[in-house]
Structure formats: structure tokens, C-alpha cells
Amino acid sequence: MRRDREAVRRDTAAPGGRFRVPAAGVVVALALLTAAAPCQGQEITDLFGRRFAVAERPRKVFAASPPLTQLLYALDPMLPAGLNFPLREREKPYLHPRLATLPVLGGWFGQGHTPNLEMILKTQPEIVLVPNFRSAYHAKARETIMNTLPAPVIGVSLATIHDYPEAIRSLGRLLGRPARAGELAAYAEKVLADMAAFSAAIPERAKVSVYYAEGVDGLSTECDASMHTELIPLAGGRNVHRCAAGHGIGNGYGMEKIAFEQVMAHDPEVILVFEKACHRTLRADPRWQRIRAVRERRVYLIPDQPFNWFDRPPSFMRLLGAKWVASRFYPEGFQVDLIRETQDFFRLFLGVELSAEQAARLLEREPAEVGKPRDAMQLL
């Protein structure tokens, strides 16, 4: 029987704000906001030079792109004022139930996505976070925001995975959560330093050749300089799809179509696959058996829960994804306990406690055992 919200809160409250979902075996750590005395204010200058007085510890923030929304959630799951697109069922077991109740507000991201400005105004966010504007499309968005939204608009640079430590710390200062931000940023810095050292130790001629297969047919991919494939060099690999300077990365969207003959000519040692349907195609289609990676069973389906670990959206999950990628490139040379790494990462960034079996399922991209998280929560 469905319990009302107050009953759920009473039945599930536990020390440390943790909740258990028995059917999925997931424990969610809540970063609850303290509702005590009124916060002291701070004065900030936004992207357009406007000055605003905001709370030292804001409670409602809208982020206008999926990577920003996901980072905001990792900083504090109570902060997001809305979503950029609806949650998928596979995401829900790993996220706080509150997210499923938020309005879908859209955002400025991808190929022409725009936000629902009327809905954003109704949610009354204290701060709006946007990607740093570069393209003509974003310049138009900038004008629209300035003329419509009364809240301060803060630009955040997440152009590459290397921007994450500073972005996390900056958001922590802005949103009054510096200690939490410091933990996440320190993790990001260590991963980036460790992976850079690992990659640098591999001679260029010895780096594994990699093809990134997108689309159902596997014949869409990304240029070597694209932000969508930056985990390949970070993990010590070499992207076989090399492009002229600036080609294929100007709009940031990628998904370049190539011919099968090009893949054959590259003959990669490893193929990373985005779509599950493509993974099935590559293993079953006799034509793909001509490719070394397929013959040698080095075709890997990228983990994607709760968000993709490699790309689309290029989120903080890539900090864990870099280790997964390196373990596939160099199973003998990259010696880490991926089960433990996955458990530690989910605990830190998502407040989720995974069993070893659940972590293993994530690594093999198997769906979680989804129950009824809102009704089945119990005390630890």
C-alpha cells in the first residue's frame, strides 16, 4: 500500500540521512539543508555584469545543461530547481527520489535545445548556472537570458574534464558548500593526475588504437580532438579517427558519419561502443568480423548508469569512466580493483552504497533491479 509522504519520512529517517531501497539494494545519502536561522547574504556579479544579493547558502538553483545539473546534484541533491530532460527509469535507483518530482525545464545544450523560460520563472531559482557561451547559438541564448531571467546568471566552464576541479571548487564557494566541493575536487584532481602519469608512461607507438562507435550501426564517431573522446588519450589510448585541426569539433556536437571501409582501414585494437544495439550488431554482423577488435573480442559496451561514464552527457561520471577505459585498454597494465573503485565513487559523488555484486553489474552495463524506491524505503 502506498504511504503518504510524511509516513515515508518518519519510517525512513536514519542517522546520517541515509535511505535504503531493498529491491535495488541501494542506499542514498541525503545532503539535507539545515533550515535554521536566516542565512547571511553575499553580493555577486553575474555573467552580464549585474550585481545581486543572494543567500550565503542558496537553496534553489537551475543549471541549464545536463553536465551542470549533474554536478549540482553531486554537490547537494537538494539544490536542483529542475531537470533538463525527464529522468530515465535506469537512472532512478541511483538518485534521490526528489529528482523525479522536479519540473523538466530544458536548457541550452545539444543541437538546439532551449529552456522553458516561463517554467523557469515559475520555479524562481535563486541562481541560474549556464555553460560559458562561445558559439553564435549561445550568444543568442545569452541575449534571451539577460532579457528574461531576473536571477543572477553564472557561467561555468566544463569544456573538458580538466575543468572539473576548479569548477567544483568555484561552485562550492558560490553555493556555500566549500567542504563538500573540496572533497569532490580533490578526488577529481587525483584521478586526473594519476591518469596523466599512467598515459605518459606509455610510449606513443605502444598506445592501443581505439575506435569509438556511436549510433546503431556503429558508423558515427568523434574526431581525436573532440571533447567527446578525451578519455581515450587520458587512459593511454590513441583515437584512430584523426581529423584536420578544428574539423568536426567546431559545434561540439560531433557524431561524424564514416564509411565501414574507413574503420577497416584503421583496424582498431579496441572498440568502445555507446549503444547496446550497436554492441549486438558488431558481434553478430559477419562484416565486422574483419576488424581486429571484433575478432579478438575487445569490443566494450560503455557503462551508463546513472549517467554515461564516457560521453553524452560528458559529466563527472567520466572520472570513474577513465579508470574503466584504462582497464579495458590495458587489462594487465592498469591494475586497479574496479569493484572497489566503483563503490567508492558512488558513495562519494552520489551518496549510494553499492554491494560488490551491484558494482559488477554496473561495470558490465546490466540494469539495476528496480523496485519501488518511494514506497519501499526502510530504516538501515
ZABAKOL-285634 format. One record per residue: residue in three letters; residue number from 1; x, y, z of N, C-alpha, C in turn. Coordinates in steps of 0.1 Angstrom, whole numbers. Atoms other than C-alpha are relative to their C-alpha. Layout:
R residu num  n_xx  n_yy  n_zz ca_xx ca_yy ca_zz  c_xx  c_yy  c_zz
R    ALA NUM     X     Y     Z     X     Y     Z     X     Y     Z
...
This chain:
R residu num  n_xx  n_yy  n_zz ca_xx ca_yy ca_zz  c_xx  c_yy  c_zz
R    MET   1     9   -12     0     0     0     0     9    12     0
R    ARG   2    -8   -13     1    13    35    -9    -1     8    13
R    ARG   3     0    -8   -12    23    55    22     1    15    -4
R    ASP   4    -1   -14     3    19    93    23    14     4     3
R    ARG   5   -14    -5    -1    50   114    22     5     2    14
R    GLU   6    -5    -2   -14    51   122    59     3   -14     6
R    ALA   7    -2    13    -6    48    85    68    13    -6    -5
R    VAL   8   -13     5     6    77    77    44    12     7     7
R    ARG   9   -11    -7    -7    98   104    61     2    -6    14
R    ARG  10    -1     6   -14    90    90    96     6   -14    -1
R    ASP  11    -4    14     0    96    54    86    14    -1    -5
R    THR  12   -13     2     7   128    60    67    12     8     6
R    ALA  13   -11    -8    -5   147    86    87    10    -8     7
R    ALA  14   -11     8    -6   181    72    97    12     9     3
R    PRO  15   -12    -8    -3   213    85   113     8     3   -13
R    GLY  16    -8    -4    11   234   104    87    -9     2   -13
R    GLY  17     9    -3    11   203   109    64     1   -10   -11
R    ARG  18    -1    10    10   207    76    46   -13    -8    -1
R    PHE  19    12     8     2   179    56    30     4   -13    -8
R    ARG  20    -2    13     7   178    20    18   -11    -3    -9
R    VAL  21    10     4    10   160     8   -13     2   -15    -1
R    PRO  22    -3    14    -1   157   -30    -6     0    -7   -14
R    ALA  23     1     7    13   146   -40   -41    12     2    -9
R    ALA  24   -12    -3     8   176   -23   -57    13    -1     9
R    GLY  25   -12     2    -9   199   -27   -26     8    13     0
R    VAL  26    -8   -13     1   209    10   -29    -3     8    12
R    VAL  27     1    -9   -12   215    34     0     3    14    -5
R    VAL  28    -2   -14     5   211    71    -8     3     9    12
R    ALA  29    -3   -10   -11   228    97    14    -6    13    -4
R    LEU  30     6   -13     2   208   128    17     8    12     6
R    ALA  31    -7   -12    -5   226   161    20   -11    11     3
R    LEU  32    12    -8    -3   196   178    37     5    14     4
R    LEU  33    -3   -14    -3   196   216    40    -4     3    15
R    THR  34     4    -4   -13   196   230    75    -9    12     0
R    ALA  35    10   -11     0   165   252    80     0     7    13
R    ALA  36    -1    -6   -13   176   272   110    -2    15    -2
R    ALA  37     1   -14     1   182   309   112     2     5   -14
R    PRO  38    -1    -5    13   180   331    81    15     1    -4
R    CYS  39   -14    -1     4   213   330    61     4    14    -2
R    GLN  40    -6   -12     3   236   359    58     1     1   -15
R    GLY  41     0    -2    14   237   374    23    14     1    -5
R    GLN  42   -12    -3     6   265   377    -2    -3     8   -13
R    GLU  43     3    -7    12   268   400   -32     9    -6   -11
R    ILE  44    -7     6    11   278   385   -65    -3     8   -13
R    THR  45     1    -6    14   283   399  -101    -2   -12   -10
R    ASP  46     3    11     9   268   377  -128     7     2   -13
R    LEU  47    -6     1    13   278   369  -164    -1    13    -8
R    PHE  48     3   -12     7   263   402  -176     4    12     7
R    GLY  49    -4   -11    -8   279   424  -150   -10     6     9
R    ARG  50    11    -4    -9   247   427  -130     4    -4    15
R    ARG  51    -3     3   -14   251   428   -92   -13    -5     7
R    PHE  52    12     6    -8   228   407   -69     4    -3    14
R    ALA  53    -1     5   -14   224   400   -32    -7   -14     0
R    VAL  54     6    14    -1   219   362   -27     4    -6    13
R    ALA  55    -3     7   -13   219   339     3    14    -6     0
R    GLU  56   -13     6    -1   253   326    15    -1   -15    -4
R    ARG  57     2    14     3   238   291    11   -13    -1    -7
R    PRO  58    12     0     8   213   292   -17    -7   -14     1
R    ARG  59     8    12    -1   185   265   -17    -5    -5   -13
R    LYS  60     6     4    13   173   265   -53     7     6   -12
R    VAL  61    -9    -4    11   195   266   -84    -4    -7   -12
R    PHE  62     3     6    13   187   260  -120    13    -1    -8
R    ALA  63   -11     1     9   215   246  -142    -4    -4   -14
R    ALA  64     6     1    13   210   249  -179     6   -10   -10
R    SER  65    -5    11     8   229   219  -192     1   -13     8
R    PRO  66    -1    12    -8   230   182  -182    12    -2     8
R    PRO  67   -12     1    -8   266   182  -171     0     9    13
R    LEU  68     1    -9   -11   260   212  -149   -11    -5    10
R    THR  69    10     5   -10   228   198  -134     5   -12     8
R    GLN  70    -5    12    -7   245   165  -126    11     4    10
R    LEU  71   -10    -4    -9   274   183  -110    -6     7    12
R    LEU  72     7    -6   -11   250   204   -90    -6   -10     9
R    TYR  73     5    10    -8   233   173   -78    10    -7     8
R    ALA  74   -11     7    -8   266   157   -67     4     9    11
R    LEU  75    -4   -10   -11   273   189   -47   -10    -1    11
R    ASP  76    11     1   -10   239   187   -30   -13    -4    -7
R    PRO  77    12     4     7   209   167   -42   -13     8     2
R    MET  78    12    -9    -2   185   193   -27     1    13    -8
R    LEU  79    -1   -13     7   198   221   -49    -7     2   -13
R    PRO  80     6    -2    13   185   215   -84   -15     4     1
R    ALA  81    14    -5     1   153   235   -92    -8    -7   -10
R    GLY  82     7     7    10   145   214  -122    10    -8    -8
R    LEU  83    -8     9     8   157   189  -148     1     6   -14
R    ASN  84    -2    -4    14   170   194  -184    -9    -9    -9
R    PHE  85     9    10     7   151   163  -196    -5   -10    10
R    PRO  86     5    10   -10   130   136  -179    10   -10     4
R    LEU  87    -8    11    -4   147   110  -158    -4   -13    -7
R    ARG  88     3    13     5   150    76  -173    -1   -10    11
R    GLU  89     2    10   -10   140    45  -154    13    -6     5
R    ARG  90   -12     6    -5   175    32  -153     8     9     9
R    GLU  91    -7    -9    -9   187    63  -135    -6     0    14
R    LYS  92     7    -2   -13   162    63  -107     5    -7    12
R    PRO  93    -5     7   -12   176    36   -85    12     6     7
R    TYR  94   -12    -6    -5   208    56   -80    -1    15     4
R    LEU  95     2   -14    -3   193    90   -75   -11     3    11
R    HIS  96    10    -3   -11   173   107   -47   -14     1    -7
R    PRO  97    14    -1     5   135   103   -52    -5    14    -3
R    ARG  98     4   -14     2   132   141   -51     1     4   -14
R    LEU  99    -3    -4    14   146   144   -86   -12    -3    -9
R    ALA 100    11     3     8   116   126  -101   -12     9     1
R    THR 101    11    -9    -2    93   152   -87     3    14    -6
R    LEU 102    -3   -13     5   111   182  -103    -5     2   -14
R    PRO 103     5    -3    13    98   200  -133    11    -1   -11
R    VAL 104   -10     0    11   115   195  -167     0    14    -6
R    LEU 105    -1   -14     5   128   229  -177     8     2   -12
R    GLY 106    -8    -2    12   150   222  -207    14     6     4
R    GLY 107   -13    -6    -2   182   241  -211     7     4   -13
R    TRP 108    -7    -3    12   208   254  -236    11   -11    -1
R    PHE 109    -9    11     2   226   222  -247    -3    -7   -13
R    GLY 110     2     8    11   230   198  -276    -3     8   -13
R    GLN 111     3    -6    13   216   206  -310   -13     8     0
R    GLY 112    11    -9     0   193   235  -305   -10    -1    11
R    HIS 113     9     0   -12   177   226  -271    -1    14     6
R    THR 114     3   -13    -7   161   256  -254    -8    -3    12
R    PRO 115     7     2   -13   147   260  -219   -14     5    -1
R    ASN 116    13    -6    -1   111   267  -210     1    11    10
R    LEU 117    -3   -12    -9   116   302  -197   -11     3     9
R    GLU 118    11    -2    -8    81   305  -184     0    -9    13
R    MET 119    -1     9   -12    86   274  -162    11     4     9
R    ILE 120   -12    -4    -9   120   286  -150    -4    12     9
R    LEU 121     5   -12    -8   104   319  -139    -9    -5    11
R    LYS 122     9     5   -10    77   299  -120     8    -7    11
R    THR 123    -7     7   -11   103   279  -101     8    10     8
R    GLN 124    -7   -10    -8   120   311   -90    14    -4     5
R    PRO 125   -14     4    -4   157   299   -89     7    12     6
R    GLU 126    -8   -11    -6   180   320   -67    12     3    -9
R    ILE 127   -11    -1     9   208   314   -92    -2    -9   -12
R    VAL 128     0     8    12   210   302  -128    14    -3    -5
R    LEU 129   -13     4     5   241   283  -140    -1    -4   -15
R    VAL 130     0     3    14   249   282  -177    14    -3    -4
R    PRO 131   -14     2     5   278   269  -198     6    13    -5
R    ASN 132    -6   -12     6   303   295  -208    -3     1   -15
R    PHE 133     4    -1    14   290   309  -241    11     2    -9
R    ARG 134   -10    -2    10   311   306  -272    -6     1   -14
R    SER 135     6     0    14   290   298  -303   -10    11    -2
R    ALA 136    10   -10     3   266   321  -321   -13    -4     6
R    TYR 137    12     5    -7   238   299  -308    -1     4    14
R    HIS 138     0    -4   -14   249   305  -273     0    15     2
R    ALA 139     1   -14    -1   253   342  -280   -15     5     0
R    LYS 140    14    -3     0   216   343  -288    -7    -4    13
R    ALA 141     6     5   -13   208   323  -257     4    11    11
R    ARG 142    -4   -10   -10   228   349  -237    -9    12     0
R    GLU 143     9   -11     1   206   377  -250   -13    -3     6
R    THR 144    13     4    -5   175   358  -242     0    -1    15
R    ILE 145    -1     2   -14   186   350  -207     0    14     7
R    MET 146    -1   -13    -7   195   386  -199   -13     8    -1
R    ASN 147    12    -7     2   162   399  -212   -12    -6     8
R    THR 148    11     7    -6   141   373  -194     1    -3    15
R    LEU 149    -1     5   -13   155   360  -162     5    10    10
R    PRO 150    -4   -10   -10   157   382  -131    11    -5    10
R    ALA 151   -10     6   -10   181   358  -112    14     2    -6
R    PRO 152   -14    -1     5   219   361  -114     3   -12    -9
R    VAL 153    -4    10     9   233   341  -143    15    -2     1
R    ILE 154   -14     2    -2   267   325  -136     5   -10   -11
R    GLY 155    -6     9    10   288   310  -164    10   -10     7
R    VAL 156    -8    11    -5   306   277  -156     7    -7   -12
R    SER 157    -8     6    10   334   263  -178     2   -15     3
R    LEU 158    -2    14     0   332   225  -183     3    -5   -13
R    ALA 159    -4     4    13   347   223  -217     7   -13    -1
R    THR 160    -7    12     0   370   195  -208    -1    -6    14
R    ILE 161     0     7   -13   373   170  -179    10     7     9
R    HIS 162   -10    -6    -8   403   190  -167    -5    13     7
R    ASP 163     6   -12    -6   380   220  -159    -7    -4    13
R    TYR 164     8     4   -11   362   199  -132     5     5    14
R    PRO 165    -4    -4   -14   383   206  -101    -2    14     3
R    GLU 166     2   -14    -3   382   243  -104   -15     4    -1
R    ALA 167    15    -2     1   345   243  -115    -7    -4    13
R    ILE 168     6     5   -13   336   222   -84     3    10    11
R    ARG 169    -3    -9   -11   355   245   -60    -7    13    -1
R    SER 170     7   -13     2   340   276   -76   -14    -1     4
R    LEU 171    14     2    -4   305   263   -72    -1    -2    15
R    GLY 172     1     2   -14   312   252   -37     1    13     8
R    ARG 173    -1   -14    -6   322   288   -28   -13     8    -2
R    LEU 174    12    -7     3   293   303   -46   -13    -5     7
R    LEU 175    12     6    -5   267   279   -32     1    -3    15
R    GLY 176    -1     2   -14   280   278     4     3   -14     4
R    ARG 177    -3    14    -3   292   242     3    15    -3    -3
R    PRO 178   -14     1     4   330   246     2     6   -14     5
R    ALA 179    -6    12    -5   338   215    23    -4   -12    -9
R    ARG 180     5    10    10   317   192     1     7     1   -13
R    ALA 181    -7    -2    13   332   207   -30    14    -4     1
R    GLY 182   -14     3    -2   367   203   -16     2   -15    -1
R    GLU 183    -1    15     1   361   165   -13    -1    -4   -14
R    LEU 184     1     5    14   349   161   -48    11     5    -9
R    ALA 185   -11    -5     8   375   184   -63    13    -8     2
R    ALA 186   -12     8    -3   403   165   -45     0   -13    -7
R    TYR 187     1    13     7   391   132   -59     2     3   -15
R    ALA 188    -2    -3    14   389   148   -94    15     2    -3
R    GLU 189   -15    -3     2   425   161   -91     8   -12     0
R    LYS 190    -8    12    -1   439   128   -80    -2    -9   -12
R    VAL 191     2     8    11   422   109  -108     7     6   -12
R    LEU 192    -6    -6    12   434   134  -135    15    -1     1
R    ALA 193   -15     2    -1   470   133  -121     4   -14    -2
R    ASP 194    -4    15     1   471    95  -118    -2    -4   -15
R    MET 195     2     5    13   457    90  -153    10     7   -10
R    ALA 196   -10    -7     9   480   116  -169    14    -7     2
R    ALA 197   -13     7    -2   510    98  -153     0   -13    -6
R    PHE 198     2    14     7   497    64  -165     2     1   -15
R    SER 199    -1    -1    14   493    76  -200    13     5    -5
R    ALA 200   -13    -5     4   526    95  -202    11   -11     1
R    ALA 201    -9    11    -1   544    63  -192     0   -10   -12
R    ILE 202     2    10    11   532    45  -223     6     7   -13
R    PRO 203    -6    -6    13   554    52  -255   -11     1   -10
R    GLU 204    11    -3    10   533    67  -283    -2   -12    -9
R    ARG 205     1    11     9   540    37  -306    -7   -12     7
R    ALA 206     5    11    -7   528    13  -279   -15     2     4
R    LYS 207    14    -3    -5   494    30  -272   -10    -7    -9
R    VAL 208    10     8     7   464     9  -281    -8     9    -9
R    SER 209     9    -7     9   444    20  -311   -14    -2     2
R    VAL 210    14     0    -5   408    28  -304   -10     6   -10
R    TYR 211    11    -6     8   376    34  -324   -12     1     9
R    TYR 212    12    -3    -8   346    50  -307   -12    -2    -9
R    ALA 213    12     3     8   314    35  -322   -13     6     6
R    GLU 214    12    -6    -4   283    56  -320   -11    -3   -10
R    GLY 215    11     3     9   248    51  -335    -2   -15     0
R    VAL 216     4    14     0   230    18  -340     9    -8    -9
R    ASP 217    -8     8    10   252     9  -370    15     1     4
R    GLY 218   -14    -2    -4   285    20  -352     8     8   -10
R    LEU 219    -7    -7    10   294    42  -381    -1    15     2
R    SER 220    -2   -14    -4   292    75  -363    11     0    10
R    THR 221   -12     0   -10   323    86  -343     4    15     3
R    GLU 222    -5   -14    -4   343   116  -330    14     1    -4
R    CYS 223   -14    -3     3   375   133  -340     9    -2    12
R    ASP 224    -9     2   -11   406   128  -320     1    12    10
R    ALA 225    -1   -11    -8   405   163  -307   -13     4     7
R    SER 226    13    -3    -5   368   162  -297     0    -2    15
R    MET 227     2     2   -14   358   167  -261    -8   -13     3
R    HIS 228     7    12    -2   336   136  -266     9   -12     1
R    THR 229    -9    12    -1   366   113  -268    12     3     9
R    GLU 230   -12    -3    -8   390   129  -243     5   -10    10
R    LEU 231    -4    11    -9   390    98  -221    10    -9    -7
R    ILE 232    -9     9     7   408    79  -249    15     3     3
R    PRO 233   -14    -3    -3   441    98  -246     3     0    15
R    LEU 234    -2     0   -14   437   102  -209     3   -13     6
R    ALA 235    -2    13    -4   435    65  -205    12    -8    -7
R    GLY 236   -12     6     7   466    59  -227    -3    -6   -13
R    GLY 237     4     6    14   448    51  -260     3    11   -11
R    ARG 238    -1    -8    12   450    65  -295   -12    -1    -8
R    ASN 239    12    -1     8   419    76  -313     3    -2   -15
R    VAL 240    -4     2    14   421    62  -348    -6    10   -10
R    HIS 241     7    -9     9   397    88  -363     7    14     3
R    ARG 242    -8   -13    -1   422   117  -367    -5    10   -10
R    CYS 243     6   -11     9   409   150  -382    10    11    -1
R    ALA 244    -8   -12     2   424   181  -395    -3    10    11
R    ALA 245     2    -9   -12   428   209  -369   -14     7    -1
R    GLY 246    13    -7     0   394   222  -360   -12    -7    -6
R    HIS 247    10     7     7   375   197  -381    -8    -8     9
R    GLY 248     8     9    -8   345   181  -365    -2     4    14
R    ILE 249     1    -4   -14   348   200  -332    -6    14     1
R    GLY 250     4   -14    -1   336   235  -341   -14     1     7
R    ASN 251    12    -1    -7   300   229  -330    -2    -8    13
R    GLY 252     0     7   -12   308   205  -303    -9   -12     0
R    TYR 253    10    11     0   281   180  -313     6   -13    -5
R    GLY 254    -6    12     5   302   155  -333    -9    -9    -7
R    MET 255     8    11     7   286   122  -344     3     0   -15
R    GLU 256    -4     0    14   306   122  -377    -3   -13    -6
R    LYS 257     2    12     7   295    97  -402    12    -4    -8
R    ILE 258   -11     5     7   322    75  -416    -4   -13    -7
R    ALA 259     3    13     7   323    45  -440     6   -11     7
R    PHE 260    -5    12    -6   328    10  -429    14    -3    -4
R    GLU 261   -13     2     6   358     9  -452    11     7     8
R    GLN 262    -9    -8    -8   374    36  -431     4    -7    13
R    VAL 263    -2     8   -12   370    15  -399     9   -12    -3
R    MET 264    -8    12     4   385   -15  -418    15     5    -2
R    ALA 265   -14    -5     2   415     6  -428     7     4    13
R    HIS 266    -6    -2   -13   420    17  -392     3   -12     8
R    ASP 267    -1    13    -7   416   -19  -379     4     2    14
R    PRO 268    -4    -3   -14   415    -8  -343     2   -12     9
R    GLU 269    -2    11   -10   427   -30  -314   -12     0    10
R    VAL 270    12    -1   -10   397   -18  -292   -11     8    -6
R    ILE 271    12    -8     4   362    -6  -300    -8     3    13
R    LEU 272     9    -4   -11   343    14  -274   -14     3    -6
R    VAL 273    13    -1     6   305    12  -280    -9     8     9
R    PHE 274     9    -8    -8   279    37  -269   -14    -7     1
R    GLU 275    13     6     0   247    19  -279     0   -15     2
R    LYS 276     1    14    -2   236   -15  -267    -3    -7   -13
R    ALA 277     4     6    13   220   -22  -301    12    -2    -9
R    CYS 278   -12     0     8   253   -14  -318     9   -11     5
R    HIS 279    -9    11    -5   272   -38  -295    -5   -13    -5
R    ARG 280     5    13     5   249   -66  -306     3    -1   -15
R    THR 281    -3     0    15   254   -56  -343    14    -4    -3
R    LEU 282   -14     3     2   291   -56  -341     5   -14     2
R    ARG 283    -4    14    -3   293   -90  -326    -7   -10    -9
R    ALA 284     8    10     8   267  -106  -349     3     2   -15
R    ASP 285    -1    -2    14   274   -90  -383    14    -5    -5
R    PRO 286   -13     6     5   300  -110  -403    10    10    -6
R    ARG 287    -9   -10     5   313   -79  -419     9     6    10
R    TRP 288    -9    -5   -11   326   -66  -386    10    -9     5
R    GLN 289   -10    10    -5   345   -98  -380    13     2    -7
R    ARG 290   -13    -3     7   371   -84  -404     9    10     9
R    ILE 291    -7   -10    -9   380   -58  -377     7    -8    12
R    ARG 292    -7     7   -10   407   -69  -353    -6     0    14
R    ALA 293     7    -1   -13   389   -57  -322   -11    -9     2
R    VAL 294    12     9    -1   358   -77  -330     5   -15     0
R    ARG 295    -5    14     1   378  -109  -339     6    -4    14
R    GLU 296    -6     3   -13   397  -106  -306    -8     3    12
R    ARG 297    10    -3   -11   366   -98  -285     4    11     9
R    ARG 298    -3   -12    -8   378   -64  -275    -9    12    -4
R    VAL 299    11   -10     2   345   -46  -281    -7     2    13
R    TYR 300     5    -3   -14   333   -29  -249   -11     9     0
R    LEU 301    12    -9    -2   299   -15  -241     2     9    12
R    ILE 302    -3   -10   -10   304    17  -221   -11     0    11
R    PRO 303    10    -1   -11   287    17  -186    -8    13    -1
R    ASP 304     8   -12     1   259    42  -184   -10     3    11
R    GLN 305     9    -3   -11   243    42  -150     7     8    11
R    PRO 306    12    -5     4   231    65  -137     1     9   -13
R    PHE 307    -3    -7    12   247    86  -165    12    -7    -7
R    ASN 308   -11     7     7   271    75  -192    14     4     6
R    TRP 309   -13    -2    -6   307    71  -180    10     5    -9
R    PHE 310   -10    -4    10   323    82  -212    -4    13    -7
R    ASP 311     4   -10     9   302   107  -231   -15     2     0
R    ARG 312    14    -2     2   268   122  -238    -9    -4    11
R    PRO 313    -7   -12    -2   265   138  -215    14    -2     6
R    PRO 314   -14     1    -5   302   144  -207     0     5    15
R    SER 315     2    -4   -14   296   145  -169    11    -4     9
R    PHE 316   -10     4   -10   316   139  -137     2   -15     0
R    MET 317    -2    14     1   310   102  -143    12    -4    -7
R    ARG 318   -12     4     7   340   103  -166    12    -2     9
R    LEU 319   -11     2    -9   362   105  -136     2   -15     4
R    LEU 320     0    14    -2   352    69  -129     2    -7   -13
R    GLY 321    -1     5    13   349    62  -166    15    -1    -5
R    ALA 322   -14     0     5   386    70  -172     7   -13     5
R    LYS 323    -6    12    -6   396    41  -149    -5   -12    -7
R    TRP 324     6    12     7   372    17  -166     6    -1   -14
R    VAL 325    -6     0    13   385    27  -200    14    -5     0
R    ALA 326   -14     5    -1   422    22  -190     0   -15     3
R    SER 327     0    14    -3   413   -12  -176    -4    -9   -12
R    ARG 328     3     7    12   399   -22  -209    11     1   -11
R    PHE 329   -11    -2     9   428    -8  -229    12    -9     4
R    TYR 330   -11     7    -5   454   -24  -207    -3    -9    12
R    PRO 331     5     8   -11   439   -52  -186    12    -6     9
R    GLU 332   -11     4    -8   474   -63  -175     8    11     6
R    GLY 333    -8   -12    -5   490   -29  -171    -7     9     9
R    PHE 334     7    -9    -9   463   -10  -153    -7    -8    11
R    GLN 335     4     9   -10   459   -28  -121    -7     8    11
R    VAL 336     8    -6   -11   430   -14  -100   -11   -10     3
R    ASP 337    12     7    -4   401   -30   -81   -12     8    -5
R    LEU 338    11    -8     6   373   -17  -103   -13    -1     8
R    ILE 339    12     2    -9   346   -31   -80     1    10    11
R    ARG 340    -2    -9   -11   361   -11   -51    -1    14    -4
R    GLU 341     0   -14     5   367    20   -72   -14     4    -3
R    THR 342    13    -3     3   331    19   -83    -8     3    12
R    GLN 343     6    -2   -13   318    15   -48     4    13     6
R    ASP 344    -5   -13    -6   339    44   -35    -5    12    -8
R    PHE 345     5   -12     8   329    67   -64   -14     2     3
R    PHE 346    14    -2    -2   292    61   -60    -3     5    14
R    ARG 347     2    -5   -14   295    66   -22     3    15     1
R    LEU 348    -4   -14    -2   313    99   -26    -8    10    -9
R    PHE 349     7    -9     9   296   115   -56   -15    -1     0
R    LEU 350    14     2     1   261   100   -54    -7    -3    13
R    GLY 351     6     4   -12   257    90   -18    -7   -13     0
R    VAL 352     6    13     2   249    55   -29    10   -11     4
R    GLU 353    -7    11    -5   261    24   -12    -3   -12    -8
R    LEU 354     1    12     9   267    -5   -37     6   -12     6
R    SER 355    -7    12    -3   273   -41   -30    10    -3   -11
R    ALA 356   -10     4    11   301   -58   -49    -7    -5   -12
R    GLU 357     8     6    11   275   -76   -70    -6    11    -8
R    GLN 358     6   -12     7   258   -43   -79    10     7    -8
R    ALA 359   -11    -7     7   291   -27   -88     4    -8   -12
R    ALA 360    -4     8    11   299   -56  -110   -10     1   -12
R    ARG 361    10    -1    10   266   -53  -128     1    13    -8
R    LEU 362    -2   -13     7   272   -16  -135    12    -1   -10
R    LEU 363   -11     1     8   306   -24  -149    -2    -8   -13
R    GLU 364     4     8    12   290   -49  -174   -12     6    -6
R    ARG 365    12    -7     5   262   -25  -181   -13    -9     0
R    GLU 366    12     8    -2   235   -47  -167   -10     9     8
R    PRO 367     9    -9    -7   203   -29  -155    -1    -4    15
R    ALA 368     2     3   -14   197   -25  -118   -14    -7     2
R    GLU 369    13     6    -3   169   -44  -101    -8    11     6
R    VAL 370     7   -11    -4   145   -16   -99   -13    -4     8
R    GLY 371    12     3    -7   118   -18   -72    -9    12     1
R    LYS 372     8   -12    -2    96     9   -58     6     9    10
R    PRO 373    -8    -7   -10   120    33   -42    -8     9     9
R    ARG 374     7   -10    -8    94    58   -29    -8    -8    11
R    ASP 375     9     7    -9    73    31   -12     7   -10     8
R    ALA 376    -6    12    -6    98     5    -2    12     4     9
R    MET 377   -11    -5    -8   123    27    18    -2    -5    14
R    GLN 378     0     5   -14   132    12    52    12     6     7
R    LEU 379   -12    -4    -8   155    21    80    12    -9    -2
R    LEU 380   -12     8     1   191    10    78     1    -9    12
